[in-house]
């Protein structure tokens, strides 16, 4: 069995009295697209920077591609492609000039450089934009260029830190198509995001909150284990009074608004659609519609992060299942 691309054990990072990452343990198998989901400030970027050897952990250990993050950070950074939230593109340089500059930082010189630049330009869908200045590229195209730079030295592993933040939905879809093309070619990808829909596309998913890794598993397994109930979409009028009433129904664990309806999680087997409809009618709500719904990752996150005392909740993670240098480039 191949050694995992990343093995993290009880990683902790404190800044004074503030704990940014609190006892994180997980493994990233080779060849997978693994998501790291959590809100801003949950510790995702700090975790990435420790894995790259850019931050020394307060405690804990990790290996990346078999190298220890404390002893071998240079070897890690020469083999990993890193795309940070604020990737350092040079606005006055063209697409090709940016690529050539960072290729030099990664040590790519000689006759093989030009073919590789053409290859990553095509891979990122930038063909025809070689001579455009980076500063004039739309947001989605800037992200493509940043990804091309992270790929220029043929890394075995990609760390993408919220790569689609701030770009439009079409650009996000195109970017994820690129990610899966890379995974199919054998590249391991660890990508952080705060978009639930993106997390659905990952083969495995870690969920972060307040510096803690609350769960780490396949999305469907998380839905079964973390929620442990049935999801219902309920249309009733007036909507807000209906929500308040549903929250008080026996067996309802959580309920909230989802567009023009109520999305509720009930204890498994507690209700049928007819039961819920009858209870709503008894409460005085007419013209209701009740339908079984899919459990979502938002349900999972709510179940994990809003438990009675999240700081004391048992961790569900399973260890098994600056410029001008480019982020990730060797110094």
C-alpha positions as CSV (number, residue, x, y, z in Angstrom):
1,X,0.0,0.0,0.0
2,X,1.4,3.4,-1.0
3,X,2.5,5.7,1.8
4,X,0.0,8.6,2.3
5,X,0.9,11.9,0.8
6,X,0.3,13.6,4.1
7,X,0.3,12.3,7.6
8,X,-0.5,14.8,10.4
9,X,-0.5,13.8,14.1
10,X,-1.8,16.1,16.8
11,X,-0.7,19.3,15.1
12,X,-1.1,22.4,17.4
13,X,-0.2,26.0,16.6
14,X,-0.5,28.7,19.2
15,X,0.1,32.4,18.7
16,X,0.5,33.6,22.3
17,X,-2.7,32.8,24.1
18,X,-4.6,32.1,20.9
19,X,-4.8,28.5,19.6
20,X,-5.2,28.6,15.8
21,X,-4.9,24.8,15.3
22,X,-5.8,22.5,18.1
23,X,-4.7,18.8,17.9
24,X,-5.3,18.1,14.2
25,X,-4.7,14.6,12.9
26,X,-5.5,13.2,9.5
27,X,-4.1,11.4,6.5
28,X,-4.3,12.3,2.8
29,X,-4.1,9.2,0.5
30,X,-2.2,9.6,-2.7
31,X,-4.2,10.4,-5.9
32,X,-7.2,11.8,-4.1
33,X,-8.9,15.1,-4.0
34,X,-9.3,15.9,-0.3
35,X,-11.3,18.9,0.9
36,X,-10.7,21.0,4.0
37,X,-13.9,22.7,4.8
38,X,-14.5,25.5,7.3
39,X,-15.3,29.1,7.8
40,X,-12.7,31.8,7.6
41,X,-10.5,31.8,10.7
42,X,-11.1,28.1,11.4
43,X,-7.4,27.2,11.0
44,X,-7.2,25.9,7.4
45,X,-4.5,28.3,6.2
46,X,-2.4,27.8,9.4
47,X,-2.6,24.0,8.8
48,X,-1.4,24.4,5.2
49,X,1.5,26.7,6.3
50,X,2.6,24.1,8.9
51,X,2.5,21.3,6.3
52,X,4.7,23.4,4.0
53,X,7.2,24.1,6.8
54,X,6.5,27.8,6.7
55,X,5.2,27.7,10.3
56,X,6.7,25.6,13.0
57,X,4.1,23.7,15.0
58,X,3.8,24.4,18.7
59,X,3.5,20.7,19.1
60,X,2.7,17.6,17.0
61,X,4.3,16.1,13.9
62,X,3.6,15.7,10.2
63,X,5.2,14.2,7.1
64,X,4.5,15.4,3.6
65,X,5.5,13.0,0.7
66,X,7.5,11.2,3.4
67,X,9.5,14.2,4.6
68,X,9.2,15.6,8.1
69,X,7.9,19.2,8.1
70,X,10.3,20.2,10.8
71,X,13.5,18.6,9.4
72,X,12.9,18.8,5.6
73,X,10.9,21.8,4.7
74,X,13.0,22.6,1.6
75,X,12.5,19.2,0.2
76,X,8.8,19.4,0.8
77,X,8.4,22.8,-0.9
78,X,10.4,21.7,-4.0
79,X,7.9,18.8,-4.5
80,X,4.6,20.6,-3.6
81,X,2.6,23.1,-5.6
82,X,1.1,25.7,-3.3
83,X,-1.5,28.2,-4.2
84,X,-2.2,30.6,-1.4
85,X,-5.2,32.9,-1.0
86,X,-3.1,35.9,-2.1
87,X,-0.9,34.4,-4.7
88,X,2.0,36.7,-5.7
89,X,1.4,37.5,-9.4
90,X,3.3,40.4,-10.9
91,X,0.7,42.6,-12.6
92,X,3.1,44.3,-15.0
93,X,4.4,41.0,-16.3
94,X,2.6,39.0,-18.9
95,X,1.2,35.5,-18.4
96,X,4.3,33.9,-20.0
97,X,6.7,36.2,-18.1
98,X,5.1,35.3,-14.8
99,X,5.4,31.6,-15.6
100,X,9.0,32.0,-16.7
101,X,9.9,33.9,-13.6
102,X,8.5,31.4,-11.2
103,X,9.9,28.5,-13.2
104,X,13.3,30.0,-12.6
105,X,12.6,30.2,-8.9
106,X,11.8,26.5,-9.0
107,X,15.1,25.8,-10.7
108,X,13.6,25.0,-14.2
109,X,16.3,26.0,-16.7
110,X,17.5,24.7,-20.0
111,X,15.9,23.4,-23.2
112,X,13.0,21.7,-21.3
113,X,11.7,25.0,-19.8
114,X,9.9,26.4,-22.9
115,X,7.9,23.2,-23.6
116,X,6.9,22.9,-20.0
117,X,5.6,26.5,-20.0
118,X,3.5,25.8,-23.1
119,X,2.2,22.6,-21.4
120,X,1.0,24.3,-18.2
121,X,-0.3,27.2,-20.2
122,X,-2.5,24.8,-22.2
123,X,-3.4,22.8,-19.1
124,X,-4.7,25.9,-17.3
125,X,-6.6,27.0,-20.4
126,X,-4.5,30.1,-20.9
127,X,-3.4,29.4,-24.5
128,X,-3.8,32.6,-26.5
129,X,-3.3,34.8,-23.4
130,X,0.5,34.4,-23.2
131,X,1.1,38.1,-23.8
132,X,-1.6,39.6,-21.7
133,X,-0.5,41.4,-18.5
134,X,-1.5,39.5,-15.4
135,X,-3.0,42.7,-13.9
136,X,-5.6,42.9,-16.7
137,X,-6.8,39.4,-16.3
138,X,-10.3,38.8,-14.8
139,X,-10.4,37.1,-11.4
140,X,-11.0,33.6,-12.8
141,X,-8.1,33.8,-15.3
142,X,-5.8,35.1,-12.6
143,X,-6.6,32.0,-10.6
144,X,-5.8,29.9,-13.6
145,X,-2.5,31.6,-13.9
146,X,-1.8,31.0,-10.2
147,X,-2.6,27.3,-10.6
148,X,-0.3,27.1,-13.7
149,X,2.5,28.6,-11.6
150,X,1.9,26.1,-8.8
151,X,2.1,23.3,-11.4
152,X,5.1,24.4,-13.4
153,X,7.6,22.2,-11.5
154,X,5.5,19.0,-11.8
155,X,4.6,18.7,-8.1
156,X,3.4,15.4,-6.7
157,X,1.0,17.2,-4.3
158,X,-1.0,20.4,-4.7
159,X,-2.1,22.5,-1.7
160,X,-4.8,24.9,-2.8
161,X,-5.9,27.4,-0.2
162,X,-9.4,28.6,-1.1
163,X,-8.5,28.8,-4.8
164,X,-12.0,29.9,-6.0
165,X,-12.7,32.5,-3.4
166,X,-14.0,35.7,-5.0
167,X,-14.5,34.3,-8.5
168,X,-17.8,33.8,-10.3
169,X,-19.7,30.5,-10.4
170,X,-18.7,29.7,-14.0
171,X,-15.0,30.2,-13.2
172,X,-15.4,28.1,-10.1
173,X,-16.8,25.2,-12.1
174,X,-14.0,25.5,-14.7
175,X,-11.4,25.5,-11.9
176,X,-12.8,22.3,-10.4
177,X,-12.7,20.7,-13.8
178,X,-9.0,21.4,-13.9
179,X,-8.5,20.0,-10.4
180,X,-10.1,16.7,-11.4
181,X,-8.1,16.5,-14.6
182,X,-5.0,16.8,-12.4
183,X,-6.2,14.1,-10.0
184,X,-6.9,11.7,-12.8
185,X,-3.3,12.2,-14.0
186,X,-2.1,11.1,-10.5
187,X,-1.6,14.4,-8.7
188,X,-2.8,14.4,-5.0
189,X,-4.8,17.5,-4.2
190,X,-5.6,19.0,-0.7
191,X,-8.0,22.0,-1.2
192,X,-9.5,24.2,1.4
193,X,-12.8,25.9,0.8
194,X,-15.8,27.4,2.6
195,X,-18.2,26.5,-0.2
196,X,-20.4,23.5,0.6
197,X,-21.1,22.7,-3.0
198,X,-17.3,22.4,-3.7
199,X,-16.8,20.1,-0.7
200,X,-19.4,17.7,-2.2
201,X,-17.0,16.9,-5.0
202,X,-14.1,15.7,-2.8
203,X,-13.4,12.0,-2.3
204,X,-12.6,12.7,1.4
205,X,-13.4,15.7,3.5
206,X,-12.1,17.3,6.7
207,X,-14.4,19.8,8.6
208,X,-12.7,22.5,10.6
209,X,-14.2,24.8,13.3
210,X,-12.4,26.9,15.8
211,X,-9.1,25.3,15.1
212,X,-10.3,21.7,15.6
213,X,-10.8,19.0,13.0
214,X,-14.3,17.8,13.8
215,X,-14.5,15.1,11.2
216,X,-12.6,13.5,8.4
217,X,-14.2,11.0,6.1
218,X,-16.0,10.6,2.7
219,X,-18.8,13.1,2.4
220,X,-21.5,10.4,2.3
221,X,-20.1,8.7,5.4
222,X,-20.1,12.0,7.2
223,X,-23.7,12.6,6.3
224,X,-24.7,9.2,7.8
225,X,-22.5,9.4,10.9
226,X,-22.7,13.1,11.9
227,X,-26.4,13.8,11.2
228,X,-27.9,10.5,12.1
229,X,-31.4,11.5,11.1
230,X,-33.9,12.3,8.4
231,X,-34.0,15.5,6.4
232,X,-37.3,17.2,5.4
233,X,-38.2,20.2,3.3
234,X,-41.5,21.8,4.5
235,X,-43.5,24.5,2.8
236,X,-46.0,26.2,5.0
237,X,-47.5,29.7,5.5
238,X,-46.8,31.9,7.2
239,X,-43.2,30.7,7.1
240,X,-41.6,32.1,10.2
241,X,-44.4,31.0,12.6
242,X,-44.3,27.6,10.9
243,X,-40.5,27.4,11.6
244,X,-41.0,28.3,15.2
245,X,-43.7,25.6,15.6
246,X,-41.6,22.9,13.8
247,X,-38.7,23.6,16.1
248,X,-40.9,22.5,19.0
249,X,-42.1,19.3,17.5
250,X,-40.9,16.2,19.3
251,X,-38.0,14.5,17.5
252,X,-37.0,17.6,15.6
253,X,-33.2,18.1,16.1
254,X,-32.7,21.2,14.0
255,X,-34.7,23.4,11.7
256,X,-34.0,26.5,9.7
257,X,-35.0,28.5,6.7
258,X,-33.8,27.3,3.3
259,X,-35.1,29.8,0.7
260,X,-38.9,29.8,0.9
261,X,-39.2,26.7,3.0
262,X,-38.2,25.1,6.2
263,X,-35.4,22.5,6.2
264,X,-35.6,20.2,9.3
265,X,-33.6,17.3,10.6
266,X,-35.7,14.8,12.6
267,X,-34.7,11.8,14.6
268,X,-34.4,8.9,12.2
269,X,-37.7,7.2,11.7
270,X,-39.6,9.7,13.9
271,X,-41.9,11.0,11.1
272,X,-43.4,10.2,7.8
273,X,-44.4,13.0,5.4
274,X,-48.0,12.4,6.4
275,X,-47.2,12.6,10.1
276,X,-45.5,15.9,9.7
277,X,-48.3,17.3,7.5
278,X,-50.9,16.2,10.1
279,X,-48.9,17.8,12.9
280,X,-48.6,21.1,11.0
281,X,-52.4,21.0,10.3
282,X,-53.1,20.4,14.0
283,X,-50.9,23.5,14.7
284,X,-53.1,25.6,12.4
285,X,-51.0,25.6,9.2
286,X,-52.8,24.9,6.0
287,X,-51.6,24.5,2.3
288,X,-48.5,22.7,3.5
289,X,-46.1,20.5,1.5
290,X,-43.8,18.0,3.1
291,X,-41.1,16.1,1.2
292,X,-38.1,14.0,2.1
293,X,-34.8,15.8,1.4
294,X,-31.2,14.9,1.0
295,X,-28.9,15.4,4.0
296,X,-26.5,18.2,3.1
297,X,-23.0,19.0,4.2
298,X,-24.5,22.1,5.7
299,X,-26.5,19.8,7.9
300,X,-23.3,17.9,8.8
301,X,-21.4,21.1,9.6
302,X,-24.3,22.3,11.8
303,X,-24.5,19.0,13.6
304,X,-20.8,19.0,14.4
305,X,-20.1,22.7,15.0
306,X,-23.3,23.6,17.0
307,X,-23.3,20.7,19.4
308,X,-24.1,21.5,23.0
309,X,-20.5,22.3,23.9
310,X,-18.3,22.1,20.7
311,X,-15.1,22.8,22.7
312,X,-15.6,19.7,24.8
313,X,-17.2,17.5,22.1
314,X,-15.1,14.3,21.3
315,X,-13.2,14.7,18.0
316,X,-14.6,12.6,15.2
317,X,-11.5,12.8,13.0
318,X,-9.9,9.5,12.1
319,X,-6.2,9.5,11.4
320,X,-6.7,6.7,8.9
321,X,-9.7,6.9,7.0
322,X,6.5,35.7,0.7
323,X,7.0,37.5,-2.6
324,X,9.2,37.7,-4.6
325,X,9.5,33.9,-4.0
326,X,6.7,31.8,-5.2
327,X,4.6,30.2,-2.4
328,X,6.0,26.7,-2.2
329,X,9.2,27.5,-4.2
330,X,12.5,26.5,-2.8
331,X,14.3,29.4,-1.2
